[in-house]
């Protein structure tokens, strides 16, 4: 096993399972990491085979784990733009996801902007009864 450990190798096998080993990363768009996150949150990505030859499927994960996977993916693409293979040629000429904003910790990985998420929250929020009745904010203790 490498110095990076089983966690790194497991992530790479998950990337291969979702994107495919023949994926040309030069053609990735902003939607690709979002689709990966949605599938990662749901689970069932084929991440290789076990000792008996049966497909290993990922389980559903929390948002932080999916975010960490996306951060690793971005790091891998960035590294590939700095690594030279021969005669000064870079492994990857440019990162196709350069400038794509990573979701913040704790975000729901919505494909829309944060302002849409805030708008949805406002639409779902209902003021408490005391506010709708027009009474002042109830302070602690009896009047």
Buried (B, 14 or more C-beta within 10 A) or exposed (E): EEEEEEEBEBBBBBBBBBBEEEEEBEEBEEEBBBEBBEBBBEEEBBBBEEEEEEEBEBEEBEBEEBBBBBEBBBEBBEEBEEEEEEEEEEEBEEBBBEEBEBBEEEBEBBEEEEEEEEEEEEEEEEEEEEEEEEEEEEEEEEE
